[in-house]
Amino acid sequence: QVQLVESGGGLVQAGGSLRLSCAASGRTFSYYTVGWFRQAPGKEREFVAAIRWNDGTIFYGDSVKGRFIISRGSTKNTVHLQMNSLKPEDTAVYYCNAASSITTMQTGGSWGQGTQVTVSS
């Protein structure tokens, strides 16, 4: 497993932007698919975005396409999620995840502790 630490969450008004970052401790993301899930109280965990590190392939959940951008950091142990045009329904705890593939993230990936994103009306 890889240890992950998220940062960048906070409170923002609807229409605003935030940038989340995920950093790995002790290793790089060279052989991982890295991305984000989110979960609001009482709701199912939802896929947000991911990037396959070695070739840059990107995946987005339908609810964030056109608004969020995932990217690799300047080093091999960071990934960023730029969140634009935020909506109140984006309010959730956002969790970084790293796994061997996109299909194993939710069930077999490593998880960060989460960072709260709150979007006010």
N, C-alpha and C positions, 0 to 999 in steps of 0.2 A: 504494500500500500504506500501511497504518497500522502504526506500531511499537507493540508491546504489551509490557507488563511485568506479570508475575504476582507475587503475594505471598500469604503466609498458610499455606503448606504447613508440614508438620512431622510429628511423631510423636504419635500419640494411641492410647489404648487402645480396644478394641472397645466400642461403645456410646457413645463420646464424640462430640464435635463439633469441626469446624474451619470457618473461613470463609476462602475464597479471594477475592482481589480481582484484577481486571485493569484496568490503566490504559493509556489511549492517550496517546501522546506526539505533540504537534504538531497534533492534530485531535480532533474530537468523534466520537461514534458515531451521529450524527443519521441517517445514511443507511445504517447497517449492521445486519446481524444478528450478534449477538455471543454467544459462548458458550464451552463447554468440551468438549474431548476428553480422553481419558486413554489411557495405554498402559503396560502392565506388561511387564517383560522377557519376550521370547519370545511375546508375544501381539499380536493385531491391535489397532490403534487403535480406540477405542470412543467413540461419541458419548455425551455426558453430559447437557448441557442447553444451551439457547440462548434468547435473547430478541431479538425484532425491535424495534429501538429506537423507531421512530417510532410504533408503535401498541401496544407492550407485549405482543404475542403471544409466548407461551412454549411451548417444546418440551422434553420430557424423554425421556431414554432409559428403557427399561422397567426397567432394573436399579436406577434411583435414584428412581423415582416414589414419592412419599410420604415420602421421606427428605431429599432435597435441594431447595433453593429457590434459584432464580436471580432476581436483581433488579437494576434499574438503580440506580446510585448517585445521590447528591444532585447531582452534576454530570454533564455530558454526556460525560465521558471515562472513566467508571468503571462497572464491573459487578461484582457480588458473587455468590458461590456459597456459600450456607450449607449445610453438610454435617452432617447429624444421623444418629444411630444408625449410626455408621460400623462397617463390617465389615472383617475382614482382606482380603476380596476386593476392597475399594475401594483397596487399596494400588496405587499407580501414579504415574507422572509425569502431572500435569495441565497441559494446554496451553490457553491462551486462544486464541481464534480470532475473527476479524472478517471478514465477507464481505458480498457484495451480497445474498445470500439464503441460506435454510437449505439449499438444494440445492447450492450452490456452496462451502460452507464447507470441506469436506475437500479438495477439488481445487483451489480457486481463492482461498481465503482467506489472510489474513495470520496468522502464528503468533507467539506469544510463545515464550520460551526454555524454559518449563516450570517447574513447582514440584513438588517431591516430597511426596507424601502417603503416610505409612506408618502402618498400623493394626495394632497388636499384638494378639495373642490374649489 
